[in-house]
């Protein structure tokens, strides 16, 4: 079986909060200048629902834009519709009732394969570092080969499977000999605590909850602890971003651009504000203790830039999906990205076209 290895994400830049050197006392600080709204045409639709997974990977920018009033500044009345798992998103979108949703290119490609027109209009984060594999508290693995025959909780269709196949390739593990139990994240925690599964493949904040139960973080999409020390690996590329139903985008480009402008401001805020302050703002809406949230957010790279790293990573992701028969035919980044509006709002962010 051909396994496609994925490009490792660069380490998350350090957050900073110090103001720029001032030439005069009335010169605005970085915090004051950051996130100035772009002049936009009035949105065609002002009442908007955005569907998102309630975690810091998929929802940080959405929640910041909501909490700090960026959506309102763009002339929108936004309601965030929370779900537990991104694996449920394709089915929700397929109903035709979802116009905006936060998810990865993985889901976008799945929907394209079903003939559903959705457009990936902007990335928001590289989340490879928060796609985790946690071994249960009473399980001892001498080598990764010991995973053969073990029960692993994982939501069907979860992207973290990519990291597992990358690890299996490197260590000679027979992927087919691992028994996967289809469980959503909350159920994985319960099953791990009761010993019903030996490990879980899940994303944050659920993996941190597993560690707090006494479990051991074995590896993530871009970091391995298998050898006893932290080592960077390239076992997957995974992302999150804003997806829009094609029909809605064609009819309401101003509304889509308004949503995007708010998310650009939110992402800039995340990247230029001390992470502890960001976590304090997000703790309530994401229902994660702020101390935990600060730890988790440092494992993600929040960015709306499309560069060669992103294009290469998405190309590898789509190749893996074809190899694993997740999709029926071959796709490329050009098939899912629609970067026209991002290029208008933030020209410097589109460094590489699909």
Order of alpha helices (4+ residues) and beta strands (2+ residues): alpha-beta-alpha-alpha-beta-alpha-beta-alpha-beta-beta-beta-alpha-beta-alpha-beta-alpha-beta-beta-beta-beta-alpha-alpha-alpha-alpha-beta-alpha-alpha-alpha
